[in-house]
Amino acid sequence: MYESHYGFAEKPFNLTPDPKYLYLSQRHTEAFAHLEFGRRERGGFILVTGEVGTGKTTLARYFLSRLDSRTATAFVLYPALTAAELLRSTLEDLHIPVPGGSLKDHVDALHRFLLEAREKGRDVVLLIDEAQDLSSEVLEQIRLISNLETDTEKLIQIVLMGQSELQEMLSRRELRQLAQRVTAQYHLSPLSRPETEDYVAHRLRVAGGEGKVSFTPGALAVVHQRSGGVPRLINLICDRALLAGYVQGARVVDASMVRRAAREVKGASTPEPLRRYAALAALTAAAVIAGLGLWHGRSSSAPVDAAPAAVVPAAAPVTMLPANPPAASASSLLSPVLLALDRGRSFDAAVGRVQALWGPDALERTTLRTHMEQVRRLNLPVVLEMFHPARRDTCYLALLHLDGDQAVVAADGSPLRVPLAEVDRLWTRQAVFLWRDFDAITPASDPQRTNAWVRQALSRLGYPAPEPDLALAVARFQQDADLAADGVIGARTLMTLYSRSQYPRPRLTGGAS
């Protein structure tokens, strides 16, 4: 109902487990790392549990979507099956023809498939969601499937995902053999207050609504308080709060809208329940929109209440920072700057600002969804994607210097000193880092040289990485650096390693060195 009003491509808070909406909080990142490590070790079970609504199914789909074509997968979503039904479902997902109808025929067919897959260098993963609904008989059958192995390794990796009751089930004496084979285990807990705020912003951005609608800080506080940080409840509350904003003709969701939405979600009576809003929406929306002069009557290419877009030359000359740029409050200068910027030209100008600090040589670019504390730790000038409630799209600023609680930013015109809190408040958490690959590391074409370089860099930083354990050391470093702890050496990991090296480079704090 409200998608066109806010400019969404789709509803941002649907309850379907769409992997593109997965918000990788620290907890989800750690859970994903456990899935990856367990898969690579090819031994035992991987167990991921969590309370209702914490994002287990979405994480499961994300994990499966990241597997390459060398991996055959079977995904059991509704495990309230008999042992024979579960095995048949697994065979069907793996496209294995079944020559007979007995349980032994099914197991023999699966075993042949696994041996052939191993000969071809392929992996096989069986993921069972909602595993707390499995009976003891079926769990025992799953344990027997895990016994299919060669002399040196397991032939199939089994992932069990479910609610907290699954842990209690595995503590039973009759299931102790299965419990002893769990080699990787993680329990998902709800989101923290900052993560809740980032989660809401993430889903708005994925749905195409960034810069078109916003939740006030007070509204976000209520979202976290009433949802307890449980993603499913966050979705329900935010969806109804957006409906309330739509009916009121607003594009800023405040705390009162969220409180009403939360009461509706919990089924409490309220003087103005949102179901009445929905019923009246068709009658009132046109009048509200006309009365408030909302964007429906405006040109589709012009931001609401925006000043004319400033022309920012893509290759405009960039000057070095003055010693003390003029200070200003965001309310007096930052908002007009954001409203005046053209999205594409502001990106080119911001990149040019950062490039000028490095010099003329070509740089790598790495996009990272992050937070200000991690930006401080990386200590690199960076391009930030910014939003404003009165814009229908986003724009970009270069963050050039940090001085305590003050930030120096630049877009079109001279650098500007503004409160860091205001920059952080209007930042989408999307950042583009420019960095130099000083040693020309090429993971894909020269993995041995890359591994040797990374091993040496990690050792200097206190992450010893003997030959067999490089991926584990990389993952430990990634986790401490707030990166996805997957043990893979990619651009983000290399950039972070370089940021902690002694190579000369521009810095957010302390100047170039």
Sequence and secondary structure as in RCSB ss.txt:
>XXXX:A:sequence
MYESHYGFAEKPFNLTPDPKYLYLSQRHTEAFAHLEFGRRERGGFILVTGEVGTGKTTLARYFLSRLDSRTATAF
VLYPALTAAELLRSTLEDLHIPVPGGSLKDHVDALHRFLLEAREKGRDVVLLIDEAQDLSSEVLEQIRLISNLET
DTEKLIQIVLMGQSELQEMLSRRELRQLAQRVTAQYHLSPLSRPETEDYVAHRLRVAGGEGKVSFTPGALAVVHQ
RSGGVPRLINLICDRALLAGYVQGARVVDASMVRRAAREVKGASTPEPLRRYAALAALTAAAVIAGLGLWHGRSS
SAPVDAAPAAVVPAAAPVTMLPANPPAASASSLLSPVLLALDRGRSFDAAVGRVQALWGPDALERTTLRTHMEQV
RRLNLPVVLEMFHPARRDTCYLALLHLDGDQAVVAADGSPLRVPLAEVDRLWTRQAVFLWRDFDAITPASDPQRT
NAWVRQALSRLGYPAPEPDLALAVARFQQDADLAADGVIGARTLMTLYSRSQYPRPRLTGGAS
>XXXX:A:secstr
  HHHHT SS TT SS  GGG    HHHHHHHHHHHHHHHHT SEEEEEE TTSSHHHHHHHHHHTS TTEEEEE
ES     HHHHHHHHHHHTT   SSSSHHHHHHHHHHHHHHHHHTT EEEEEESSGGG  HHHHHHHHHHHT B 
SSSBS EEEEEE THHHHHHTSGGGHHHHTTEEEEEEE    HHHHHHHHHHHHHHTT TTT EE HHHHHHHHH
HHTT HHHHHHHHHHHHHHHHHTT SEE HHHHHHHHHHHTT   SS HHHHHHHHHHHHHHHHHHHT GGGS T
TS TT    B   TT       SS  B  IIIIIHHHHHHB HHHHHHHHHHHHHHHH SS  EEEEEE  HHHH
HHHT  EEEEE  TT SS EEEEEEEEETTEEEEESSSS EEEEHHHHHHTEEEEEEEEE  TT   TTT HHHH
HHHHHHHHHHTT    GGGHHHHHHHHHHHTTS  S    HHHHHHHHHTS S    SSS   
